[in-house]
Amino acid sequence: MPYSVSTVPSNDPTESGGLFARRPSEVRGVKYRGTPERKGEARRNADRGIAFGLLALETVLCLSLFGPQPYFWFWFGSQVQYWTDSVSAGIATIMAGTLTSLLVTVALAKRVDNGWKLVRRAAGYKQERGALEVIFAITVAIAVVIFSFWFFIIQGPGPSVAPK
């Protein structure tokens, strides 16, 4: 008896090449309601201001990953080394703390990004994608430029390259 479309469930693994069994909501993707409803001008201006504030907070969170957070964990790891008289304990503290704060910060930034998308939609924009990826890429580029300037200009590559 041949199979018909009505007898095959919509989460059939063959629909995804047999790799995953997905729920129907994951297969069809997120569906947004129609065009956002336009409110008064004052409300839209307030929503734009809130969206700008959330975007600034997201930027500060991403920038903190490349400066204040690692510096704090290096300082804290040095304190752990002093208290325990163990270099390994200090290094382990630095690694665990940096990784934990990275994951917590990115999770928090993702929540802020979701809020930003909602506020943008409330302001009347058809906002479907967040800005976290772009902001993170820009902050990485800024961090690379600043580190390169420090490494090559301020600190210098070392006596092997510098003139005697």
C-alpha positions in Angstrom: 0.0 0.0 0.0 1.6 3.3 -1.1 2.0 6.0 1.5 0.0 9.2 1.1 0.8 12.6 2.5 -1.9 12.2 5.1 -0.5 9.1 6.6 3.1 10.4 7.0 3.5 12.5 10.1 4.9 16.0 9.6 7.8 15.3 11.8 9.0 12.4 9.7 12.9 12.2 9.8 13.0 11.7 6.1 11.9 15.3 5.7 15.2 16.5 7.1 17.4 13.9 5.4 16.9 11.4 8.2 19.2 13.4 10.5 16.8 15.0 12.9 13.2 14.5 14.0 11.9 18.0 14.3 8.7 19.5 15.7 6.5 21.0 13.1 7.0 24.5 14.6 10.8 24.2 14.0 10.3 23.1 10.4 8.2 25.9 9.3 10.1 28.6 11.3 8.8 31.6 13.2 5.8 33.3 11.8 5.3 36.9 12.7 1.9 38.6 12.8 1.2 41.1 10.1 2.7 44.6 9.9 3.1 46.1 13.3 0.3 48.4 14.4 1.2 52.1 14.5 0.6 53.9 17.7 0.9 57.6 18.5 4.0 59.5 17.6 5.0 60.0 21.3 4.8 56.2 21.9 6.9 55.5 18.9 9.5 58.0 20.0 9.6 56.5 23.5 10.0 53.0 21.9 12.9 54.3 19.7 14.6 55.7 22.8 14.2 52.5 24.7 15.5 50.5 21.7 18.5 52.8 21.5 19.2 52.3 25.2 19.0 48.5 24.8 21.3 48.6 21.9 23.8 50.7 23.9 23.5 48.2 26.8 24.2 45.3 24.4 27.2 47.1 23.0 28.6 47.7 26.5 28.1 44.1 27.4 30.0 42.9 24.3 32.8 45.4 24.9 33.1 44.3 28.5 34.1 40.8 27.3 37.4 42.2 25.9 38.5 44.5 28.7 37.1 44.7 32.2 36.1 41.1 32.6 39.4 39.5 31.7 41.3 42.1 33.8 39.1 41.3 36.8 39.7 37.6 36.4 43.4 38.0 36.1 43.4 40.1 39.3 41.2 37.6 41.1 43.4 34.7 39.9 46.4 36.5 41.3 44.7 36.9 44.6 43.8 33.2 44.6 47.4 32.4 43.9 48.5 34.5 46.8 45.9 33.0 49.2 46.6 29.4 48.2 50.3 29.7 47.2 49.5 27.7 44.1 50.0 28.9 40.6 47.7 26.2 39.3 44.8 27.3 41.5 45.2 30.8 40.2 45.3 29.8 36.5 42.3 27.5 37.0 40.4 30.3 38.7 41.2 32.6 35.7 40.1 30.1 33.1 36.9 29.0 34.9 36.0 32.6 35.8 36.6 34.0 32.3 34.7 31.2 30.7 31.7 31.5 33.1 31.5 35.3 32.8 31.7 35.0 29.0 28.8 32.5 28.8 26.7 34.6 31.3 27.4 37.8 29.5 26.5 36.4 26.0 23.3 34.9 27.5 22.4 38.2 29.0 23.2 40.0 25.8 21.0 37.6 23.9 18.1 38.4 26.2 18.7 42.1 25.8 18.8 41.5 22.0 15.4 39.8 22.1 14.0 42.7 24.1 15.5 45.1 21.5 13.7 43.2 18.7 10.4 43.5 20.6 10.8 47.2 21.3 11.7 47.8 17.7 8.5 46.0 16.6 6.6 48.1 19.1 8.1 51.2 17.6 6.6 50.2 14.2 9.6 48.6 12.5 9.4 45.2 10.9 12.3 43.8 13.0 12.9 40.1 12.5 16.6 39.8 13.2 18.6 40.9 16.2 21.8 43.0 16.2 23.9 40.9 18.6 25.9 39.2 15.8 26.8 42.5 14.2 27.6 44.2 17.5 29.8 41.3 18.6 31.7 41.3 15.3 32.3 45.0 15.6 33.5 44.7 19.2 35.9 41.9 18.2 37.2 44.1 15.4 37.7 47.0 17.8 39.4 44.8 20.3 41.8 43.4 17.6 42.7 47.0 16.5 43.3 48.2 20.1 45.4 45.1 20.9 47.4 45.4 17.7 48.1 49.0 18.4 49.2 48.2 22.0 51.3 45.2 20.9 53.1 46.7 17.9 53.3 50.4 18.8 53.1 50.8 22.6 54.7 47.6 23.8 56.9 47.0 20.8 57.8 43.6 19.2 60.9 43.3 21.4 64.6 43.9 21.2 65.1 41.4 18.3 63.4 43.8 15.9 64.1 47.2 17.5 67.3 49.0 16.4 70.2 48.9 18.8 
